[in-house]
Amino acid sequence: MPARIVAEGGIIMKINARGKNIEVTPALQEYLEKKLSKLDKYFNGELEAQVTLNVVRESHSVDVTISINGLLLRGEEATEDMYASIDLVVDKIERQLHKYKTKINRKLRQKGLKEQFTGPRKEEEAAEPRVVRTKRFVMKPMPVEEAILQMDLLGHDFYVFAGETGEINVVYRRKDGNYGLIEPEA
């Protein structure tokens, strides 16, 4: 059952917390709610946070994902203390939000200043990143192990390939040195 936080501004945050190798105690749930409620100043409306608490040996990791109007915020931190991991991951997401909000405000200010001095433009120049190169290649079906080998040989962090079933898959290198696999879901 997700916890619901009603912040002072009437914002509702649903927190879906689940544990792997750890029970989400009422104290942990309350601490999560308290820390995540710090983020309410950045939002208007209802939002949902997916939180996964995980314990592996001495490592206590917290993974938080929040989706807001198409923007996906994600943070993952691991320490020897679950509460410290929660603190670090909330700080990380708060920095992401601050950076995003600053970027949006800067664009709005620049657009307003340009129009004030030059008048409105008919064609708005794209200041956003754009596609500067397109690659095309034939994808032969291959096992995941071969795709990882190809990725390593090319020196890339990810590799797109056709799986043995013919569907498009992506293999990527994770921060911890292991590999991840993205498969389409039918």
N, C-alpha and C positions, 0 to 999 in steps of 0.2 A: 504494500500500500504506500503510495507516494505521500510524502509530507507536503503540506501546503503552508507557505509563508505568506502572510499578508503584510506588506511593508506599509510605512506611513503614507506613502503617496497612493495607496490603493492598488499597488502592483501585486500580482499574485505569481509566486514562483512555485512550481511543482518540482520536488526533488525525488527522483527515483534512485534510491541508493541500494546497491546490492553488494554482497561480500563474497569473495573467493577465498576460501581457507580462513575466513574470519566471520564472526557473527556481527551484524550491524546492531550494536547495543543502543538503547535509548540515549545514553550519554554521547556516543559517536554521532547519532542522528541529530541530537540537539546542537552539538558543536558544528556539524556541517551546516545546519540551518542558520546558525549565528554568523558563521563566516561568509556563506553565500549571500546572506542578506545585505552585505556590504556592497554588492554589485547592483542593487536596485536603483541607485542614482543614475545609472546609465540607460535604463530602459523605460519604455512606456508600454503598458499592457501586460498580458500574461506571457510567461515563458516557462520552459521546462529544462531541467538540468538532469542529465544522466550521470550518475556517479558510481564508479566501481572501486571498491576497496579490496586490495589483494595483499596477502602475506605469503612470502616465499622465503623460507629460512629467516634470516635477520632483516630482510628487506620488506618494508611496509610501503606499498605504492598506492597512489590515488590517481584515478583517471576521471576527469570531468569533461563532459561535452555539453555545450549549450548552443541551441540553434535559435537565431534571431533574424527574422525576415530574410532568409536566404544566406545569412552570414553564419558560418560555423566556427565557434570558438572551442578550442580543445587544449587541455593542459594535462600533463602527466608528470608526477614527481614521485620519487622514492627516497626514503630515509630509513633510519632504524626506529623511528617513532611515528606512529600513524597521525598523531595530532600535528607534528611538525610537517609531515607530508601534506596534510590538508592546508596548513598555512601557506606553504610554498606554492601549491597549485592554485589557490585562490589569488595569491599575489601575481602569479603568471597570467592568469586570465584577466585580472584587473589591468595589467600593463597592456595586454592585447586590446582591451576595450578602449583604454585611454589613447593608444596609438591610432586606432580606427577612428575614434571620435575627433581627434586632432586633424587627421587626414581629411575627413569630411568637412570640418569647419574651415580648413585652409582652402579647400577647393571652392567652397561657397564664397569666402572672402575675396579670393583672387578673381573669381568670375564677376562679382559685384564691382570690384575696382576696375577691371578691364572695361566693363560696360559703362562705367561712370566716365572714363576718360576717352574711350574710343567709340562708344555707342554699341548697340547690340550687333553681333555678327550674324551673317546669314549662314555661314558654315562654321560650326564649332570645331576647332582643331582638337584632335584626340590627344589628350595628355596621358591617357591610360596605356598600359603596355599593350603592344599589338603583335600579331604573328609576323615574324620577319623571315621565317624559313619553314618550308614544308618538306617533309620526307615521306617517300612512298617506298614500300618494300613488300616483297612476297612473304607471306607467313606460312611456313610449313608446320604441320602438327608436330609437336615434340613434347617429351616429358618435362616435368618441372626441373629435374636435375640438369638437363641439357640447357634449359633456359637460364639457369643460374650460372652455368659455365660460360654461356655466351655473354651474359651481363658482365661477368668478371673479366673475360677476355677484352671486351670493349671498354672496360673501366667506367661503366655507367652505374648509377645508383638504382636504376629500374630497367626493366626489359619487358616489352609487350610481345606476346607470342600467341600462337594458336595452340590450345591445349590438345591433348590426345583425342578429345571429343569434337574438336574443330571450333570450339568457342574461344573468344578472345579472352586472354588472361594477362595479368601483370604480376611480375615477381619484383620485389624491391628489397633493398638492404635496410635493416632497422638500425636504430641508434645503438642497440646492445650487441651488434655484430651478427645477429641472426638474420634470417630472411623472412619476408612476408609474401603471401600470395593473395591476389585479388581475383575472385572468380565471379562471373555473372550468375545471378540467381534467377531461376526460371519462374 
